[in-house]
Amino acid sequence: MSSTTFDMATAPARDEAIARALGRRRRMVDRMVRWACVGSTIIGLIFLASILITLIYRGFAALDLTTLTKEFEPTTYGDPDALRGGLYHAIVGSLIQTGIATAFGTPIGLLVGTYLAEYARGSKLGEAVRFVSDVLLSAPSILIGLFIYQMVVLPMGGFSGLAGSLALAIIVIPVVVRTTEDMLTLIPNTLREAVVALGAPKWKMITLVTWRAALSGIVTGVLLAFARITGETAPLLLTSFGNSVTNWNLGQSMASLPIAIYQQANSGFPDLVNIAWAGALLVTLGVLSVNVVARVLLRKRK
């Protein structure tokens, strides 16, 4: 047999000077990007710390038992005998509206997210639903308020806590949809196949296996949705509008902490402004606490 020889292309000779120059440039660019990232992080932390320090400094001065247990009272600044009001009506109104919104929006978001993850993979309908959910997730909240104002407030003939709860529920739904779909997608298909191979129907596989496996992640999404609606002001201005007394009737206007903060901060009375700072601190601490709990649950899921 005849052997055939091939001319192997020789590799170019390594130029040490060029290699050193390229190495220096790469290291310089790496240091520049690293310091830019560190500097941006420090700037962001400074802004966040300044906000928290200001809230704590201004809010704790007015945060006492009176603020938490009394309703709004008209005030005369400088009069020692003037009645001092609080935020009890706003706290109650916020808890009612956010609680109803979470209870109403969570099941809908859970079922839609389950449909996208378990039934609509690769389908055009699933893509359309996912697109609408993503658009709703990023939509300005005031647009949702305008929608509820047109569909609920005007037909009912006035503002109401029910309208505010519906507006907040619409904000909850896409957050829960996205989190539920993502968490269910992380469940390995081998687990689904094992359950179906044992003869279990798909609905039982979903409710007893995949939901349980993704429970902590789904709960995290619900907590994040609750934290988001806690500080919403724009949709409530167009739906529940606010009130100066404690109101348990969903058919009438209802107070909330964001609206109370907005109204009292613009009142012009320094003592009411201080109470507004206390309300802002309450909202911040509430949202921070819920986010911490959500992060802990998500870490356990990982």
C-alpha positions in Angstrom: 0.0 0.0 0.0 1.2 3.4 -0.8 1.4 6.0 1.9 0.3 9.5 1.4 2.0 12.3 3.2 0.2 15.5 4.1 1.9 18.8 4.6 0.9 19.9 8.1 0.4 23.7 8.5 2.9 25.0 11.0 1.5 27.2 13.8 2.6 30.8 13.8 5.4 31.6 16.2 4.3 33.1 19.5 5.3 36.7 19.8 6.0 37.3 23.5 5.8 41.1 23.1 2.3 41.0 21.6 1.1 38.4 24.2 2.3 40.6 27.0 0.6 43.7 25.5 -2.7 41.8 25.1 -2.4 40.4 28.6 -1.9 43.9 30.0 -4.8 45.3 28.1 -7.1 42.5 29.2 -6.1 43.0 32.8 -6.6 46.7 32.6 -10.1 46.3 31.0 -11.0 43.7 33.7 -10.0 46.1 36.5 -11.9 49.0 34.9 -15.1 46.9 34.6 -14.7 45.5 38.1 -14.2 48.9 39.7 -17.1 50.3 37.7 -19.3 47.5 39.0 -18.1 48.1 42.6 -18.6 51.8 42.3 -22.1 51.4 40.9 -22.9 49.1 43.8 -21.6 51.5 46.4 -23.6 54.4 44.8 -26.8 52.3 44.8 -26.2 51.3 48.5 -25.6 54.9 49.4 -29.0 55.9 48.0 -30.8 53.0 49.6 -29.1 53.7 52.9 -30.0 57.4 52.8 -33.6 56.5 52.2 -33.8 54.1 55.0 -31.9 56.4 57.4 -34.2 59.3 56.6 -37.3 57.1 57.0 -36.1 55.8 60.4 -35.0 59.3 61.6 -38.2 61.0 60.5 -40.6 58.1 61.0 -39.7 56.8 64.4 -40.2 60.3 66.0 -43.9 60.1 65.2 -44.4 56.3 65.4 -46.1 55.6 68.8 -49.2 54.0 70.2 -51.4 57.0 69.2 -50.4 56.7 65.6 -51.3 53.1 65.5 -54.5 53.2 67.4 -56.2 56.5 66.6 -58.0 57.7 63.4 -57.3 60.9 61.6 -58.1 64.1 63.5 -58.1 67.7 62.2 -55.1 69.5 63.8 -54.0 73.0 64.7 -50.3 73.2 64.7 -48.9 74.7 67.9 -52.0 74.2 70.0 -51.1 71.8 72.9 -54.8 71.0 73.4 -55.4 70.0 69.8 -56.4 66.4 69.2 -53.6 64.3 67.6 -54.8 61.8 65.1 -53.2 58.6 63.8 -53.2 56.1 61.0 -55.4 53.3 62.4 -58.1 53.9 59.7 -55.5 53.7 57.0 -53.8 50.6 58.4 -57.2 48.8 58.6 -58.1 49.9 55.1 -54.8 48.7 53.6 -55.0 45.3 55.3 -58.6 44.8 54.1 -57.9 45.8 50.5 -54.5 44.0 50.1 -55.9 40.9 51.8 -58.9 40.7 49.5 -56.8 41.4 46.5 -54.3 38.7 47.4 -57.1 36.2 48.2 -58.8 37.0 44.8 -55.7 37.2 42.6 -53.7 34.3 43.9 -56.0 31.4 42.8 -56.4 33.0 39.3 -52.6 33.5 38.9 -51.9 30.0 40.2 -54.3 28.4 37.7 -53.1 30.4 34.8 -49.4 29.7 35.7 -50.2 26.0 36.0 -51.9 26.0 32.6 -48.9 27.7 31.0 -46.4 25.2 32.6 -48.4 22.0 32.3 -50.8 22.2 29.4 -49.8 25.0 27.0 -46.1 24.3 26.3 -45.4 25.2 22.7 -49.0 26.1 21.9 -50.0 29.4 20.3 -52.7 30.0 22.9 -50.1 29.6 25.6 -47.8 32.1 23.9 -50.6 34.6 23.7 -51.6 34.2 27.3 -48.0 34.5 28.4 -47.6 37.6 26.3 -50.6 39.3 27.8 -49.5 38.3 31.3 -46.0 39.9 30.7 -47.6 43.1 29.3 -49.9 43.3 32.3 -46.9 42.7 34.6 -45.1 45.7 33.2 -48.2 48.0 32.7 -48.3 51.2 34.8 -50.6 50.7 37.7 -52.5 53.9 37.0 -53.8 52.3 33.8 -55.2 49.5 35.8 -56.8 52.1 38.1 -58.4 53.8 35.1 -59.7 50.5 33.8 -61.4 49.7 37.2 -62.6 53.3 37.4 -64.4 52.9 34.1 -65.7 49.3 34.7 -66.6 49.4 38.4 -66.5 52.9 39.9 -68.7 54.6 37.4 -71.4 51.9 37.3 -71.4 51.7 41.1 -71.8 55.5 41.3 -68.9 56.1 43.6 -65.5 55.1 45.0 -65.4 51.9 47.0 -63.1 49.5 48.8 -64.2 46.8 46.4 -63.0 48.7 43.4 -59.6 49.3 45.1 -59.4 45.6 45.9 -60.1 44.6 42.3 -57.5 47.0 41.0 -54.9 45.5 43.4 -55.9 42.0 42.4 -55.2 42.7 38.8 -51.7 43.7 39.8 -51.3 40.5 41.8 -52.3 38.1 39.0 -49.4 38.5 36.6 -46.8 38.3 39.4 -48.3 35.0 40.6 -48.6 33.7 37.0 -44.9 34.3 36.2 -43.7 32.9 39.5 -45.9 29.8 39.3 -44.9 29.1 35.7 -41.2 29.5 36.5 -41.3 27.3 39.6 -43.3 24.5 37.8 -41.0 24.6 34.9 -38.1 23.8 37.2 -39.7 20.5 38.3 -38.0 17.7 36.3 -40.1 15.9 33.8 -38.9 12.6 35.2 -41.0 13.2 38.3 -44.1 13.8 36.2 -43.4 10.7 34.1 -43.0 8.6 37.3 -46.3 9.7 38.7 -48.2 9.2 35.4 -46.6 5.7 35.0 -48.2 4.7 38.3 -51.6 5.4 36.8 -52.3 8.8 38.4 -54.3 11.2 36.2 -52.7 14.5 35.3 -54.7 16.7 37.5 -53.8 14.6 40.5 -50.1 14.6 39.4 -50.3 18.4 39.4 -52.1 18.9 42.7 -50.3 16.3 44.7 -46.8 16.3 43.2 -45.8 19.3 41.2 -47.6 21.9 43.3 -46.1 20.4 46.5 -42.6 20.4 44.9 -42.9 24.0 43.9 -44.8 25.2 47.0 -42.1 27.4 48.5 -41.5 29.1 45.2 -45.2 29.7 44.6 -45.6 31.1 48.1 -42.6 33.4 47.4 -44.4 34.8 44.4 -47.5 35.4 46.4 -45.5 37.3 49.0 -43.8 39.4 46.4 -47.1 40.2 44.8 -48.4 41.2 48.3 -45.4 43.4 48.9 -45.9 45.1 45.5 -49.5 46.1 46.1 -48.8 47.3 49.7 -47.3 50.6 48.4 -49.5 51.2 45.4 -51.1 54.6 45.4 -52.2 55.5 41.8 -54.8 52.8 41.3 -56.3 53.5 44.8 -56.7 57.2 44.1 -59.1 56.3 41.2 -60.9 53.4 42.9 -61.2 53.5 46.8 -60.1 57.2 46.9 -59.4 57.3 50.7 -61.3 58.1 53.9 -60.6 59.8 57.2 -62.4 57.2 59.4 -62.3 53.5 59.8 -64.6 51.9 57.3 -65.4 48.2 57.0 -68.0 48.6 54.2 -66.5 47.6 50.9 -69.2 49.5 49.1 -67.9 52.9 50.3 -64.7 54.7 49.9 -61.9 53.2 52.1 -58.7 54.6 53.5 -55.2 53.1 52.8 -51.7 53.9 54.0 -50.3 55.1 50.6 -53.2 57.5 50.2 -53.0 58.7 53.8 -49.3 59.4 53.3 -50.0 61.3 50.2 -52.8 63.4 51.7 -51.1 64.2 55.0 -47.7 64.9 53.4 -49.4 67.6 51.3 -51.5 69.0 54.2 -49.0 71.8 55.1 -49.2 71.0 58.9 -45.9 69.8 60.3 -47.5 67.4 62.7 -49.5 65.7 59.9 -46.3 65.6 57.8 -44.6 63.8 60.7 -47.4 61.3 60.8 -47.0 60.8 57.0 -43.3 59.9 57.7 -44.5 57.4 60.3 -46.8 55.9 57.7 -44.0 55.7 55.1 -41.9 53.9 57.7 -44.7 51.4 58.3 -45.1 50.6 54.6 -41.3 50.3 54.1 -40.9 48.0 57.1 -43.8 45.9 56.0 -42.5 45.5 52.4 -39.0 44.8 53.7 -40.3 42.1 56.0 -42.3 40.4 53.3 -39.3 40.5 50.9 -37.0 39.0 53.5 -39.5 36.2 54.1 -39.8 35.6 50.4 -36.0 35.5 50.0 -35.7 33.0 52.8 -38.3 30.7 51.3 -36.8 30.9 47.8 -33.4 30.1 49.3 -34.8 27.0 50.9 -36.4 26.0 47.5 -32.9 26.1 45.9 
